[in-house]
Amino acid sequence: MIISSYARSWILLAPLVPSIMITIFVLYHLLKNRVLRSALNNHVIIVLLFVVLVEELTGTVWNIYFFRNNISPLLTSTFCYAWVYLDTVATVSIYILITWAAIERHILIFHSNMLMTRKKRLIFHYLPIVACILYPMTFYFVLFFLVPCNLPLSYTLRQCGRYSCIISSPNIGFVGLFLRVLHQKYQVHRRFIWRNYRKMVWQLFPIALLYMLLQLPPMLLYAAYSAGLSRTVGADFFSNSLFFSFYIVLLTPFACAASLPGLRTKCRDALLFWRRGHTIGPVQVVAATPANVQRANGNATTPV
């Protein structure tokens, strides 16, 4: 059974506010701490969270409105193009950033000499991150604003019927990274290598797992359709699984928080801030002891 549009709006709305809070909190934690801010492996995560925040405040909010009312938030062509452009660019940028995060960890772990100098860091670290944002921005700008399209706008369709989707998976890079780390660990028998880079690999694991769980089922079914499977097979499941891919954006901040040391407790306290003021701790009763007041002549004392 396909989930109704009205139910979809509530399913997206429920985790939106906590997700925005965690996104801002994790960004603040990463940017405030100089050590975390300077770590090369955290840079792609910081950019990823900024893109997630933009998508949550724009595309996700607009999609919630559409699912609730079955009409575009604004009935203008300018808004329709802005909606499809921002939503698509943000989504594809997130996929590319996760893919690059997996590739970059290969470089940081097995080819760290490629990042030893400032010039090498510019070429192999900073420029790829910038390209992960500029490439989809440029590609979809040409696609939506320069390439002519004769399809009419329909305000009763999501993104006014201008929706474009690219299915990509960042998980192959992570699986390759994980297998190579294990191979290096057991072949060379140098356990300290695993201890040094375990946190770096683990930082990407919750994010990659999230993408595999939510993106892999519709990808496999779409591949089966492309291979000749009838579109009527699993049609409802395919529609629902595509919808739940929205949760990739909403749950990415939680996955980032779970992978950072010491941040899980802080995020939990931030979400449950209203409970701290109502916590009643044990009351300690201090017994008063009589003080002895000595008279001036020093012969007697009086308890008070």
Secondary structure, DSSP 8 states (H G I E B T S, - for coil): ----HHHHHHHHHHHHHHHHHHHHHHHHHHHHSHHHHH-HHHHHHHHHHHHHHHHIIIIIHHHHHHHHHSS-SS-SHHHHHHHHHHHHHHHHHHHHHHHHHHHHHHHHHH-GGGGSSHHHHIIIIIHHHHHHHHHHHHHHHIIIIIS-------TTSGGGG--------SHHHHHHHHHHHHHHHHHHT-HHHHHHHHHHHHHHHHHHHHHHHHHHHHHHHHHHHHTT--TTTTHHHHHHHHHHTTHHHHHHHHHHHHHSTTHHHHHHHHHTHHHHTT-------------EEE-TTSS-EEE-
